[in-house]
Amino acid sequence: MGGRIRVSGTVASVSEAMAMVKPHPNAPVSRDFMMIDAGSQFNGMPLDAFLFAGMALAGEWDERTLRFYPDFGDWTETRFLAEYPVGGVVLGLVAAVSRQEADVRLHPTLSVTMKRDEVSSNPKDVIERLWTVGDIVSVRVVRDPAGRLRLRHFDVDDDEPIAQAPPVIEGGEPWLTKSKMDLIESTKELWERDKRAADELTAALGVLSKQMQVGIDDLSSALGSLSTDTGEIPVVGSGAVNDGLTPQERSLSTFTAKQIQRTLTNYKVELDKLAERNRTLVEALAAGRKREAGLADQVESLRGQLSRVRQELQDALKRDRSGSAESLSVAERRSRYGTVEEWIREEIRAFWIDNYTPDDRAKFPLDRQPWRVLPSFILTFQALTDDGKDKAIKTATHLVTGRNAIEHITEDHPLREGDETSKPEVVREDGAASRRAYIESHTPQSRRLHYWKLRDGSIELSRVGLHDDFTP
């Protein structure tokens, strides 16, 4: 335990990735706040699942890692099996999922990996379609042939009694509850119901639109086939039409003219019917479009309701844990740290944890090379707006991890003694090369981050300046 100090305190703030603990006034530490890191201490498990603002904690402060390690009780596999009988049903938090496995936490310090056939008896199921990270699930306690702790879900009935989950702090409240599980499930059901309704409405509108288009096409074709030349028909018995005709020919001509007249009358009746059908279809199409617009508004309203329900769920879970929600800017988080340098370093670490995947963090570790924060960087960083601070932290993280050198996320080139490429590059007496990286672009006087790259590969963050500032 070298370098660790026993200390107690109170949780001041908590998010998924990080929690800050304020030491008690008589605590033997010199810091205003002590950090708990989800990535390095709990394998990325969300801290706000089991910590809340105002919670009293006791544990150890590690001077070497600058981390606070709370006492969460010795919840080993042996203790869990001793207190929770085989065959009983308990609650677990889904911390990670893939197609074939799920990481289920029975306690923040006790994790069990469940296989697909332990979650579902259907061989076609995949876990990531059944569970998502953050779900609270009911699981049955079982043992494998070697007596090790295992979990099973597929044979758990909805009405089975569920044992009370263990507390985070010995003697405290259970860290998972049935009410939390029900709240998450009801929100998921509401989302799935609204999504199905939206899909059905969209499909119905598509069918209606196609039917109307087919009707209009048929009408256009029918009208086209009836658009014949209906000019003047010679009147029998008048003019030169009957000149030279025999009485028989005149009789035949009269009969033919009457037939043509009847045919034209029938055509007119059909044209009137088709015109009426066209009017009906046009009205139906207009009504359908009006209904489509109303349904679109309804779908948008449902989406808004879903968004509000999701927010209410998040707020309810936060109130359940802490009674308040907290969202601080970079500048507002300054008060958590004893020095500005510590503040900047922890902001870089927080960005690295929040925005790098586990594979990224393994490939681009934060301490892969030594890096320092120079006083000039501190001064220019403090002068930035909140947006500027966020951008500077992002670029600095990609530089100190070495990621930018490989993936070229932002432009990075040697700093010269002027804006022309003919100017010499800036090199320090010890051989360190001065470089500048883009923090922003396509804006007047875009900001740049200047840093020194030493011969051994280590980095010194030097300053944040404007485009025309060539100070190393």
C-alpha positions as CSV (number, residue, x, y, z in Angstrom):
1,M,0.0,0.0,0.0
2,G,3.0,2.3,-0.4
3,G,2.1,5.9,-0.9
4,R,-1.6,5.5,0.3
5,I,-3.2,7.5,3.0
6,R,-6.5,6.6,4.9
7,V,-8.9,9.4,4.4
8,S,-12.7,10.0,4.4
9,G,-14.8,12.6,2.5
10,T,-18.0,13.4,0.7
11,V,-18.8,13.1,-3.0
12,A,-19.0,16.6,-4.4
13,S,-19.8,15.7,-8.0
14,V,-20.2,12.6,-10.2
15,S,-20.6,11.8,-13.9
16,E,-20.2,8.6,-15.8
17,A,-16.5,8.9,-16.2
18,M,-15.3,10.8,-13.0
19,A,-16.3,11.6,-9.5
20,M,-14.7,14.2,-7.2
21,V,-14.6,13.7,-3.4
22,K,-14.0,16.6,-1.0
23,P,-11.9,15.4,1.9
24,H,-13.1,16.1,5.4
25,P,-11.5,19.1,7.1
26,N,-9.3,17.0,9.3
27,A,-8.2,14.7,6.5
28,P,-4.4,14.3,6.1
29,V,-4.3,15.4,2.5
30,S,-3.4,18.8,1.0
31,R,-5.9,18.7,-1.9
32,D,-9.2,20.3,-2.2
33,F,-10.7,17.4,-4.1
34,M,-9.8,13.8,-4.8
35,M,-10.7,12.0,-8.0
36,I,-12.2,8.6,-8.7
37,D,-11.7,7.5,-12.3
38,A,-14.1,5.1,-14.0
39,G,-11.6,4.1,-16.7
40,S,-8.6,3.2,-14.6
41,Q,-10.4,2.0,-11.4
42,F,-13.7,0.4,-12.6
43,N,-12.9,-0.7,-16.2
44,G,-15.1,2.1,-17.6
45,M,-18.2,1.2,-15.5
46,P,-20.4,4.4,-15.1
47,L,-19.7,5.9,-11.7
48,D,-23.2,7.6,-11.5
49,A,-24.7,4.1,-11.3
50,F,-23.6,3.7,-7.7
51,L,-22.3,7.1,-6.4
52,F,-24.3,10.3,-5.8
53,A,-23.5,13.8,-4.6
54,G,-23.5,14.0,-0.8
55,M,-22.5,10.4,-0.3
56,A,-20.0,9.9,2.5
57,L,-17.0,7.7,1.6
58,A,-14.0,6.3,3.4
59,G,-11.0,4.9,1.6
60,E,-7.4,5.5,0.6
61,W,-5.8,8.4,-1.3
62,D,-2.9,7.2,-3.5
63,E,-0.2,9.9,-3.9
64,R,1.4,8.1,-6.8
65,T,-1.7,7.7,-9.1
66,L,-3.5,10.7,-7.7
67,R,-6.7,8.6,-7.2
68,F,-9.1,8.0,-4.4
69,Y,-10.0,4.3,-3.8
70,P,-13.2,4.0,-1.7
71,D,-13.9,1.2,0.7
72,F,-16.7,-0.8,-1.0
73,G,-16.6,-3.9,1.1
74,D,-15.0,-7.2,0.3
75,W,-17.7,-8.5,-2.1
76,T,-15.8,-11.5,-3.5
77,E,-17.3,-14.4,-5.3
78,T,-17.1,-16.5,-2.1
79,R,-18.9,-13.9,0.0
80,F,-21.6,-13.4,-2.6
81,L,-22.3,-17.2,-2.8
82,A,-22.4,-17.3,1.0
83,E,-25.0,-14.6,1.3
84,Y,-27.1,-15.3,-1.9
85,P,-28.2,-18.9,-2.1
86,V,-28.0,-20.8,-5.4
87,G,-31.3,-20.7,-7.3
88,G,-32.3,-17.3,-6.0
89,V,-32.8,-14.3,-8.3
90,V,-30.8,-11.1,-7.9
91,L,-30.4,-7.8,-9.9
92,G,-27.3,-7.0,-12.0
93,L,-26.2,-4.0,-14.0
94,V,-25.2,-4.6,-17.7
95,A,-21.8,-3.0,-18.0
96,A,-20.8,-4.3,-21.5
97,V,-22.4,-6.3,-24.3
98,S,-21.4,-8.1,-27.5
99,R,-23.1,-10.7,-29.6
100,Q,-22.0,-13.6,-27.5
101,E,-21.2,-12.2,-24.0
102,A,-22.3,-9.7,-21.4
103,D,-20.5,-8.2,-18.5
104,V,-23.0,-8.1,-15.6
105,R,-22.1,-6.4,-12.3
106,L,-23.6,-7.8,-9.1
107,H,-21.7,-5.1,-7.2
108,P,-19.3,-2.4,-8.4
109,T,-16.5,-4.7,-7.4
110,L,-17.9,-8.0,-8.6
111,S,-18.3,-8.8,-12.3
112,V,-19.6,-12.0,-14.0
113,T,-19.3,-12.6,-17.7
114,M,-22.5,-14.3,-19.0
115,K,-22.6,-16.3,-22.2
116,R,-25.3,-16.2,-24.9
117,D,-26.8,-19.5,-23.9
118,E,-27.1,-18.3,-20.3
119,V,-29.1,-15.2,-21.4
120,S,-31.4,-16.8,-23.9
121,S,-32.4,-20.4,-24.8
122,N,-33.0,-19.4,-28.5
123,P,-29.9,-20.2,-30.4
124,K,-30.7,-17.4,-33.0
125,D,-30.6,-14.7,-30.3
126,V,-27.6,-12.4,-29.9
127,I,-27.1,-10.6,-26.5
128,E,-26.6,-7.1,-27.9
129,R,-30.1,-7.2,-29.4
130,L,-31.6,-8.2,-26.0
131,W,-29.7,-6.0,-23.6
132,T,-28.0,-2.6,-23.8
133,V,-25.3,-1.1,-21.5
134,G,-27.1,0.4,-18.4
135,D,-29.9,-2.1,-18.3
136,I,-30.8,-3.6,-14.9
137,V,-31.6,-7.3,-15.4
138,S,-32.8,-10.1,-13.1
139,V,-30.5,-13.1,-13.1
140,R,-30.5,-16.5,-11.2
141,V,-27.5,-17.4,-9.0
142,V,-26.0,-20.8,-10.1
143,R,-22.8,-22.7,-9.8
144,D,-20.8,-24.3,-12.6
145,P,-19.5,-27.9,-12.2
146,A,-16.4,-26.6,-10.5
147,G,-18.5,-24.7,-7.9
148,R,-17.7,-21.2,-9.4
149,L,-20.3,-18.4,-9.5
150,R,-22.4,-18.3,-12.7
151,L,-25.6,-16.4,-13.7
152,R,-28.6,-17.5,-15.7
153,H,-31.4,-15.3,-17.2
154,F,-33.4,-17.4,-19.6
155,D,-35.4,-19.3,-17.0
156,V,-36.2,-16.3,-14.7
157,D,-40.0,-15.6,-14.4
158,D,-41.4,-12.1,-14.1
159,D,-43.2,-12.8,-10.8
160,E,-40.3,-14.5,-9.0
161,P,-39.1,-12.7,-5.8
162,I,-35.9,-10.8,-6.2
163,A,-33.3,-10.6,-3.4
164,Q,-32.2,-7.2,-2.2
165,A,-29.0,-6.1,-4.0
166,P,-25.9,-5.6,-1.8
167,P,-25.1,-2.0,-0.7
168,V,-22.3,0.1,-2.1
169,I,-21.3,1.0,1.5
170,E,-21.5,-1.5,4.2
171,G,-24.9,-1.1,6.0
172,G,-26.1,1.4,3.4
173,E,-28.9,1.3,0.7
174,P,-28.9,-1.4,-2.1
175,W,-27.0,-0.2,-5.1
176,L,-29.7,-1.6,-7.5
177,T,-33.5,-1.6,-7.0
178,K,-36.5,-3.1,-8.7
179,S,-38.0,0.5,-9.1
180,K,-34.9,1.5,-11.1
181,M,-35.2,-1.6,-13.3
182,D,-38.9,-1.0,-13.9
183,L,-38.3,2.7,-14.8
184,I,-35.7,1.7,-17.4
185,E,-37.9,-1.1,-18.8
186,S,-41.0,1.2,-19.1
187,T,-39.0,3.8,-21.0
188,K,-37.6,1.2,-23.4
189,E,-41.2,-0.1,-24.0
190,L,-42.5,3.4,-24.7
191,W,-39.7,4.0,-27.2
192,E,-40.3,0.6,-28.9
193,R,-44.1,1.3,-29.0
194,D,-43.7,4.8,-30.5
195,K,-41.2,3.5,-33.0
196,R,-43.6,0.8,-34.2
197,A,-46.4,3.3,-34.4
198,A,-44.2,5.7,-36.5
199,D,-43.2,2.8,-38.8
200,E,-46.8,1.7,-39.3
201,L,-47.9,5.3,-40.1
202,T,-45.1,5.7,-42.6
203,A,-46.0,2.4,-44.3
204,A,-49.7,3.3,-44.5
205,L,-48.9,6.7,-46.0
206,G,-46.7,5.0,-48.6
207,V,-49.5,2.6,-49.6
208,L,-52.1,5.4,-49.8
209,S,-49.7,7.5,-51.9
210,K,-49.1,4.6,-54.4
211,Q,-52.9,3.8,-54.6
212,M,-53.7,7.5,-55.4
213,Q,-51.0,7.6,-58.1
214,V,-52.2,4.4,-59.7
215,G,-55.8,5.9,-59.8
216,I,-54.6,9.1,-61.4
217,D,-52.5,7.2,-64.0
218,D,-55.6,5.0,-64.9
219,L,-57.8,8.1,-65.3
220,S,-55.2,9.9,-67.5
221,S,-55.0,6.8,-69.7
222,A,-58.8,6.5,-70.0
223,L,-59.2,10.2,-70.9
224,G,-56.5,9.8,-73.5
225,S,-58.2,6.9,-75.2
226,L,-61.5,8.9,-75.4
227,S,-59.9,12.1,-76.8
228,T,-61.1,11.4,-80.4
229,D,-62.1,13.9,-83.1
230,T,-65.7,14.8,-82.3
231,G,-66.1,17.6,-84.9
232,E,-69.3,18.4,-86.7
233,I,-71.3,15.5,-88.1
234,P,-73.0,16.3,-91.4
235,V,-76.8,16.6,-90.8
236,V,-78.8,14.1,-92.9
237,G,-81.1,15.6,-95.5
238,S,-79.4,19.0,-95.8
239,G,-77.0,20.6,-98.2
240,A,-75.0,18.6,-100.8
241,V,-74.6,15.6,-98.6
242,N,-77.7,13.9,-99.9
243,D,-77.2,15.0,-103.5
244,G,-77.1,12.0,-105.9
245,L,-78.2,9.5,-103.2
246,T,-80.9,6.9,-103.8
247,P,-83.7,6.6,-101.3
248,Q,-82.0,3.4,-100.0
249,E,-78.7,5.1,-99.6
250,R,-80.4,8.0,-97.8
251,S,-82.1,5.6,-95.4
252,L,-78.7,3.9,-94.7
253,S,-77.0,7.2,-94.2
254,T,-79.7,8.3,-91.7
255,F,-79.3,5.0,-89.7
256,T,-75.5,5.4,-89.6
257,A,-75.8,9.0,-88.4
258,K,-78.1,8.0,-85.6
259,Q,-75.7,5.2,-84.5
260,I,-72.9,7.7,-84.5
261,Q,-75.0,10.1,-82.5
262,R,-75.8,7.5,-79.9
263,T,-72.2,6.5,-79.7
264,L,-71.2,10.1,-79.1
265,T,-73.9,10.4,-76.4
266,N,-72.5,7.3,-74.6
267,Y,-69.0,8.7,-74.9
268,K,-70.2,12.0,-73.3
269,V,-71.8,10.0,-70.4
270,E,-68.6,8.1,-69.9
271,L,-66.6,11.3,-70.0
272,D,-68.8,12.8,-67.4
273,K,-68.4,9.8,-65.2
274,L,-64.6,9.9,-65.6
275,A,-64.5,13.6,-64.9
276,E,-66.5,12.9,-61.7
277,R,-64.1,10.1,-60.8
278,N,-61.1,12.4,-61.5
279,R,-62.7,15.1,-59.1
280,T,-63.2,12.4,-56.4
281,L,-59.6,11.2,-56.8
282,V,-58.2,14.8,-56.6
283,E,-60.2,15.4,-53.5
284,A,-59.0,12.1,-52.0
285,L,-55.4,12.9,-52.8
286,A,-55.7,16.4,-51.2
287,A,-57.3,14.8,-48.1
288,G,-54.6,12.2,-48.0
289,R,-51.9,14.8,-48.2
290,K,-53.6,16.7,-45.4
291,R,-53.8,13.5,-43.4
292,E,-50.1,12.8,-44.2
293,A,-49.1,16.2,-42.9
294,G,-51.2,15.6,-39.8
295,L,-49.5,12.2,-39.3
296,A,-46.1,13.8,-39.8
297,D,-46.9,16.3,-37.0
298,Q,-48.1,13.4,-34.9
299,V,-44.9,11.4,-35.5
300,E,-42.9,14.6,-34.6
301,S,-45.0,15.0,-31.5
302,L,-44.3,11.4,-30.5
303,R,-40.6,11.9,-31.0
304,G,-40.8,15.0,-28.8
305,Q,-42.6,13.0,-26.1
306,L,-40.0,10.3,-26.3
307,S,-37.2,12.8,-26.0
308,R,-38.9,14.3,-22.9
309,V,-39.4,10.8,-21.4
310,R,-35.8,10.0,-21.9
311,Q,-34.7,13.2,-20.2
312,E,-37.2,12.6,-17.4
313,L,-35.7,9.1,-16.9
314,Q,-32.2,10.6,-16.8
315,D,-33.3,13.3,-14.3
316,A,-35.2,10.7,-12.2
317,L,-32.2,8.4,-12.0
318,K,-30.0,11.4,-11.1
319,R,-32.4,12.6,-8.4
320,D,-32.7,9.0,-7.1
321,R,-28.9,9.0,-6.7
322,S,-28.2,12.6,-5.7
323,G,-31.2,14.8,-5.8
324,S,-29.6,17.2,-8.4
325,A,-28.0,17.2,-11.8
326,E,-24.6,18.9,-12.5
327,S,-23.1,20.0,-15.7
328,L,-20.0,22.2,-15.3
329,S,-17.9,23.9,-17.9
330,V,-14.1,23.5,-18.1
331,A,-13.6,26.8,-16.2
332,E,-16.1,25.9,-13.5
333,R,-14.2,22.6,-12.9
334,R,-11.1,24.6,-12.0
335,S,-12.2,24.8,-8.3
336,R,-11.8,21.1,-8.0
337,Y,-8.0,21.2,-8.3
338,G,-5.2,22.6,-6.2
339,T,-3.2,24.0,-9.1
340,V,-3.9,25.1,-12.6
341,E,-1.4,22.5,-14.0
342,E,-3.3,19.7,-12.2
343,W,-6.6,21.1,-13.6
344,I,-5.3,21.1,-17.2
345,R,-3.7,17.6,-16.8
346,E,-7.0,16.1,-15.5
347,E,-9.0,17.8,-18.2
348,I,-6.8,16.1,-20.8
349,R,-7.1,12.8,-18.9
350,A,-10.9,13.2,-18.8
351,F,-11.1,13.9,-22.5
352,W,-8.9,10.9,-23.2
353,I,-11.2,8.6,-21.1
354,D,-14.5,10.0,-22.5
355,N,-13.5,10.1,-26.2
356,Y,-11.0,7.3,-26.7
357,T,-12.4,3.8,-26.9
358,P,-10.7,1.1,-24.8
359,D,-8.8,0.0,-28.0
360,D,-7.8,3.6,-28.6
361,R,-6.5,4.0,-25.1
362,A,-4.4,0.8,-25.4
363,K,-3.0,2.0,-28.8
364,F,-2.5,5.6,-27.7
365,P,-1.8,5.6,-23.9
366,L,-1.8,9.0,-22.2
367,D,1.6,8.4,-20.7
368,R,3.3,6.8,-23.7
369,Q,5.8,9.6,-23.6
370,P,6.7,12.2,-20.9
371,W,4.8,15.5,-21.3
372,R,4.8,18.8,-19.4
373,V,2.6,21.8,-19.1
374,L,4.7,25.0,-19.2
375,P,3.8,28.2,-17.4
376,S,3.3,30.0,-20.7
377,F,0.7,27.4,-21.7
378,I,-1.1,27.9,-18.4
379,L,-1.4,31.7,-18.9
380,T,-2.6,31.5,-22.5
381,F,-5.0,28.7,-21.7
382,Q,-6.7,30.5,-18.8
383,A,-7.4,33.5,-21.2
384,L,-9.4,31.3,-23.6
385,T,-13.2,31.1,-23.7
386,D,-14.9,27.9,-22.6
387,D,-15.1,26.8,-26.3
388,G,-11.5,27.7,-26.8
389,K,-10.5,25.7,-23.7
390,D,-12.4,22.6,-25.0
391,K,-10.7,22.8,-28.4
392,A,-7.3,23.3,-26.8
393,I,-7.8,20.2,-24.5
394,K,-8.8,18.1,-27.5
395,T,-5.8,19.1,-29.6
396,A,-3.4,18.7,-26.6
397,T,-4.7,15.2,-25.9
398,H,-4.1,14.1,-29.5
399,L,-0.6,15.5,-29.3
400,V,0.6,14.0,-26.0
401,T,-0.8,10.5,-26.8
402,G,1.0,10.5,-30.2
403,R,-2.3,9.9,-32.0
404,N,-2.1,13.0,-34.2
405,A,1.4,12.0,-35.4
406,I,-0.2,8.8,-36.8
407,E,-3.7,9.7,-37.8
408,H,-3.1,13.4,-38.6
409,I,-6.4,14.6,-37.0
410,T,-5.3,18.2,-37.2
411,E,-2.5,19.9,-39.2
412,D,0.8,20.0,-37.3
413,H,4.0,21.4,-38.7
414,P,7.3,23.0,-37.5
415,L,7.0,26.6,-36.2
416,R,9.1,29.0,-38.2
417,E,10.4,32.5,-37.4
418,G,7.7,34.0,-39.7
419,D,4.8,33.1,-42.0
420,E,7.0,32.3,-45.0
421,T,8.2,28.8,-45.7
422,S,11.7,30.2,-46.4
423,K,12.0,31.3,-42.7
424,P,14.1,29.0,-40.5
425,E,12.5,26.6,-38.1
426,V,12.6,27.4,-34.4
427,V,15.0,25.1,-32.5
428,R,15.9,25.5,-28.8
429,E,19.5,25.3,-27.5
430,D,18.9,21.8,-26.2
431,G,17.8,20.7,-29.6
432,A,14.0,20.7,-28.9
433,A,12.0,21.6,-32.0
434,S,9.1,24.1,-31.8
435,R,5.9,23.0,-33.5
436,R,2.4,24.4,-34.0
437,A,-0.9,22.5,-34.3
438,Y,-4.2,23.7,-35.5
439,I,-6.9,24.2,-32.8
440,E,-9.4,25.7,-35.2
441,S,-9.5,26.6,-38.9
442,H,-11.5,28.7,-41.4
443,T,-12.0,31.5,-39.0
444,P,-10.2,34.9,-38.8
445,Q,-7.0,34.6,-36.7
446,S,-7.6,30.9,-36.0
447,R,-5.9,29.7,-32.8
448,R,-2.8,27.5,-32.8
449,L,-1.2,25.3,-30.1
450,H,2.6,25.7,-29.9
451,Y,4.7,23.0,-28.2
452,W,8.2,21.8,-28.0
453,K,9.2,18.3,-29.1
454,L,12.4,17.2,-27.4
455,R,15.0,14.8,-28.8
456,D,13.8,12.0,-26.6
457,G,10.3,12.3,-27.9
458,S,8.8,14.0,-24.9
459,I,6.5,17.0,-25.3
460,E,6.2,20.4,-23.6
461,L,2.9,22.3,-24.1
462,S,4.1,25.8,-24.6
463,R,1.2,28.2,-25.4
464,V,-2.0,28.9,-27.3
465,G,-1.8,31.8,-29.7
466,L,-3.5,33.3,-32.8
467,H,-2.5,32.5,-36.4
468,D,-0.1,35.5,-36.7
469,D,1.6,34.8,-33.3
470,F,4.9,33.1,-33.9
471,T,6.1,33.1,-30.3
472,P,7.4,29.5,-29.5
